[in-house]
């Protein structure tokens, strides 16, 4: 296996999943806190703008994010206009927010976000008494407008379609403490990305909210208030950091990432278990986790709860000494792009040996060098990271663009360059 000239330790931005959850809390409750480390990725900035429309003060500083919603007011009959361009999490959280507040929301959407699964959530809002009006605009950047008038009385039990995304369910969980009777959220089937619901429940419990997560439902006590300290230490964003741990697989000295908390709530911390099973050497000391070259062996693994890890693992598997099988990845077609299509097109472009059927991807070791080709990132930040790993092995590869990395990880290329010094 080819070694790559990268080594060192990197400090990575805070988890956008956790930051956005705290943002949602701050949109309905008066909060004053500092999040360290912060993040200036596009997803976080997009939700920050939505909160500013409510009068929430948010400042991005070198050492974190300051949030002050002490002046927050949501009065009966008031209205707010927000815009969502690329963050599906922010959109789904905001849809959930509408059931717990008195203000009306006008949501302007990009065509990209409107093309992603949305109707099931709007149907739930209508089923509990909300008024939803969808119209087209003359704004090419935000061609869709959704006006939502919240229901006057929210039932204590809501049934949800749990087969598409966990984000809307997490949003309902987070706003449930502000409801008079709390909320029982009934799942119509086993929830996808259930581990992200666990993350939400753990965060709520840390902030003094009674929350129980069962196989078929989530139960949250009402008339409760989050107790959030003046400073919150945020886990490193492991979904982005996973790239550097994978890169460490090709490093003799190793690559380390820092995590400043004792918690590992994010489901994608599973990357450590996966890499160990593949033969990568993983060590942990103090606040640094390090990966370095071992024997890279293929793996057969279910990826249903870790779909964001699939692109970079699909590239790593090409350099293993035996075939790999990534199972239950069909939901990748509903991400920022159809990631399955993007990965398979890249495989075809580099003449990789693979087989895909019914959400199961079998990847055989890449036995030949890759000629000069261009890989289409489909304007998808996860594909940018995954194909960048290929590019490090084969510098004659080029990518159609790299700007979309800003969606989740604007520091990515700066950190990568620092490790090559």
N, C-alpha and C positions, 0 to 999 in steps of 0.2 A: 504493500500500500504506500502510495506517495505521501511523503511528509510535506507540510506547508510551513513557510517561514513566519509563523505567528505564535506569539506567546505573551503572557502578562495577565494583569488583573484589571477588570473594567467595573465601573460603577454605572448602573443603568437606572433610568427613570423609574418612578413609582408605577405600580400597576394601574393601568387605565381602567380596568374592571372595578377595582376598589374605589378609585377616585370618582368615577362616574356614579357609583352607588352613594357615596357621601354627598355628591352634588345634588342628587335627587332628594335626599333627606333635607338638604339646605333649601330646596325649592318649596318646601311645605312647612318647615319649622325654623324658628329663629336659632341660628347657630353662629358661633364665632370660633374658628379654629384654624390652625396652620397644618398643612399636609406636607410631610417631608419623607422622602424626596417627592418632588412634584413631577409633572409631565407637561410638555408643550406640544404634544402630538395633536394632529388635527381633530381627532375624536374628542379629546378633552376640551380643546378650544371651542369646538362647535357647541358642546353642552354648556360651557361657560357663558357663551353669548346668549343662550336661551335664558340662563339664570339672570343675567344682567338686564334682560327685558322685564324681569320682575322687580328690579331694583336691588338685587343682590350685588354686593361689592366683592369682586374677585380680582386679586392681583397676583401676577406670576413673578416671583422673585428668584434670585439665584439659588436660594436654599429651600425653595418649596412654593406652595400655593396658599395664599391667605384668603379665607372665605369669611365674609361677614354678612349674614342675612338678618341682622337684628332689626332692620327697618322693613322687613318683609310684611306685606299686607295683601291678603286676597279677599277682596270684598265682593259681596253679592252683586252681580251684574257687571263687574269690571271685566276687562278683556285684555288679552296679551297676544302679540304676534311674535312667532318664533320661526326660524328657518333651519332646516336640516338638509344638508347636501350629501353627506356620505356616511354619517354615523347611524347605523341601524340601532345600536344600543341606546343612543340618546333619544331617537324617535320612539322606540318601544317603551322606554322609561317614561317619556312625556305622555304617551297615550294612557299609561297606567295612572299617572299623576292626575289626569283630568277627572277621575271619579272621586277624588278626595278633597277637591277644592271648589270654591264658589265661582272662580273666574272662568270666563269663556276663552278658549284657545283658537287662534287662527294659525294653522301650521302650513308653511310654504315648503314644498318638497321638490327635490330634484327628480328628474326622470329615472335616474338610477335607483334611488330609494323606493320610488313608487313601484318599480318593477319587481321588488322583492316582496315576499309574502307579507301582506298587510290586512287583507279583508277579514280574516278570522278575528283579529283584535277589534276592528271597527264593529263587527257584528256583535261582539260581547258588550261593547259600550252601548249599542242600540238596544240590546236585549234587556239591559238593566235600567233603561229609561233615558239614556243620553241621546242627544240629537246630533247627527253627523251629516254634514253636507259637503260633498266633494264637487269641485268645479275646476275648470282649466283657467290659466292665466295667460297673459301675453308676455310673461317673463320667461325667456328661453332657459335661464339658469334654474328657475324654480317654476316649472310649468303647471304644477298641481297645487291646489289650495284645499285644505281640509278644515272646516269650521266645526268645532265641537262645543256643544253646550252640555255641561255636566248633568248627571241625573240629580233629581231633587232628593231622592231617598235611595241609598245604596243597600242592597240586600246583604245579609250576613253570610251568604254562601254564593259563590260564583263558580260555574263549571267552565273550564278552559280547554282549548285544543292544545295538548302538550306534545304534539308530534312534530312541530316545526321549529320552535325556538324556546329557550328557557328565559330569554330576556324580559318578555312581557310579564311572565309569571314572577320573576324576581322583582319587577317594578310594582306589581300588585302587593307582593309581600312587604316591600319597603314602605308603601303608603298606608298599609292596613292599620297600623297603630293609631292613625288619625281618624279612623272611622268610629262611630259611636259604639257599635257592637263588635268591632274587630272584623275578622274575615276568615272564612274557611274556603280555601281554593281547591276545587275538586279537579283532579287530572282525569282526562278521558282515556288515557293509556299511559304506559311508562314514559315519563318525561325524557325528552332528548336533553343531553348536556345536564343531567341531574346534578352532577358535581358542582355546577355553578349555582344551583339552588342551595346546596350545602354551604357554599361560600357566603351567599346572602344571609342564610340563617345564622351562621357563625358571627358575621358582622353585626347583625341585629342583637344577638345575645350578648355580645361584648358591650353594646351600648344600652343594656338594661331593658331590652324588649323581650317579652315572653313569646317565643316562636317555636313551634314544633313542626318537623317535617316528617311525614309518613310516606309509605309507599304510594298511596293513592290521593294524598292531599297535603296541604300546608295549613296550619292553624295558627293565627296570630291574634293576640289579645288587643282589644281596642282601648281607646281613651288613654293612650300611653305616650310618653315622651322619651325621645332619645337623649341619653346623657353622654355628651361628647366633650372630651377634654380640650383644653386650649391648644394642645399640640398632638398630632397623630403621626406616628411613624408608619409609613406605607411599605408593604412588601415590594421588592423589585419586580418589574414586569417580566415574569418568567416566560410568557409567550414570545416576547422578543428576545430575551436573554437566551432562550433555547438555541438560537442560531450559534451563539458563541460557544456554548457547551458542545454542540455538534462539531463546530470548527476545531475544538480541542481534540477531537478524535484523530486529527491529522497533525497534532503538535507533539513534539518530543518533550518539551518542557511543560506544556500544559497551558490552558487558558482558564482563568478564574472569574467568577462573578460575585459581587457582594450582595448580601441581603441583610438589611439592618434590623430585622425583626426576628422574633422566635417563632412566628407563625408561618405556615405554608398552606394558606387557604386556597390558592389558585389551583385548579385542577391540572394545569400544565406543568406543575412540579413533578408530575409523573415522568417527565423527560429524564430524570435521574435514574429511575427504575428501568426505563427503556434502554438507555445507553449502557447501563451495567449489564443488562441481559445480552446486549450486542457485543460485549467484551471490552467496552471503553473503560478506562481506569478513572473512577470517580473518588475524590477525596474531599473531606470537609474539615476545616479548621477555623475556629472562631466564626467570623461572619463571611467567610469565603468558601465557595464551592468550586472545585477545580476538576476539569476533565482533561485527560491526555491519552495519547495513543496506547491502544492495547491490541487485542486481536479482534478485528471487526467482523462479526459473524451476522448472518441474516437472522431475521426474527419473524415470528408469526403472531400478530397481535390485533386485538379489537381496538379501533380508534374512535369509537362512537362518542366518547366523552372528551376527546382531545383533537378535534378536527383541525384546529389552528396549527398543530404540530405536523400534520400530514405532509404539506409541501416540502419542508426541509428534511423530513425523514425519508420521503420518496426519493430525494436526491442522495442522501447519505447511503441508502440501501444499494445504490449503483456501485458503491465501492466496497461492499461487503464480500466475503469469500464464499457466500452461499445465498440462495434465493431468500427473499423476504416477502411476506404477505401482510398487507394492511387491510383489515376488514372493517365493514360498516362505515364507509366513507361517502356514501351517496349524497349526504347533506352538503358536501362541498360545492355542489352546483348552485346552491342558494346563497353563497357568500358574496363578497364584493364583486366577484366574477364567477363564472363557472370554472372553479379550480380544477375539477376533473378534466374538463376539456383542455385547460391550459397545460396541465401536467402531461396528458397523453400526447398533445401536439408537440410539446418539447421532447418527449421520448422519441417520437417519430423523427423529429428534426435531427437528433443526435444518433439515430439508429440504435436506440436501446432495445433490449429484449424484455418484453413485458406482456402481461395478459390482464385485461380488465373485464369483469362481468358482474352485474348485480351488486355493485357497491364493494367489490372485493378486487384489490389490485395486487397482482403478483409481479415482483421485480427481480429480474436476474442480474447477476453482476455484469458491469460494463467491461467488456474485454478489449476494446479498441480505443484508440485516440479519437477525439472529436475534431472534425474539420471546422473551418471558419463558418459559423452559422450565426443567425440572429434569432434569439428566443423572444417570443411575445409574452410580456408580463401581464397583458390584458388590463393594465392600469390597476393592478392588485398588489398591495404591499407585501403580502405573504409570498407571492410568486417572485417579487423582486428579491427578497431575502434568499429564497430557495435557489433561484437561478444564479445569484451572486456566488453561492458556494460552487456551483458548476464552473462559473467563470474563473474562480481562483485556481481550479485544477486545469482549466483549458482557457488560457488568456485570449485565444483567438475567437472566443464566443463574445458576442455583443448582445445587449438587451435593448428592447424597443424604447424603454424609458425607465427612470429610477425615481422620479419625483414623488410617486405615490407612496414611497416609504414614509413620507411625512404623516401619513394617516395614523400610524402607530409608533414610529420610531425615528424621529428626525435626526437623532445623533448617530444613527447606524453607521454611516460611512466614515464619520470622524473617528468613532471608536475602533472601527476596523483598521483604519490607517494607523492609529496609535499602537495597535498590537503588532504591526509589521516593522516598527522602528527598532 
